Amino acid sequence: MTTPDILLTVDQAAERLGTGVRFVRRLISERRIRYVKLGKPVRIPESAIAAYIAERTVPTLREVRSDFRRAA
């Protein structure tokens, strides 16, 4: 049995991302983040916030350089 994903309000999602509500609403309108539409209200799954952060995390130079040193 899987645990259900917690649905966050736009305000809660903005707080988790450390941004303003306007930015989260823009992500939703541009469909750059997954969301759930419950009639008029919109909710963002916690996993969508985690995925958004993971996709945009920039690797350190050490991580990037280690990829180039590997022999085929």
Stockholm file with secondary structure:
# STOCKHOLM 1.0

chainA/1-72         MTTPDILLTVDQAAERLGTGVRFVRRLISERRIRYVKLGKPVRIPESAIAAYIAERTVPTLREVRSDFRRAA
#=GR chainA/1-72 SS CCCCCCEECHHHHHHHHTSCHHHHHHHHHTTCSCCEECSSCEEEEHHHHHHHHHHTCCCCHHHHHHHHTCCC
#=GC SS_cons        CCCCCCEECHHHHHHHHTSCHHHHHHHHHTTCSCCEECSSCEEEEHHHHHHHHHHTCCCCHHHHHHHHTCCC
//
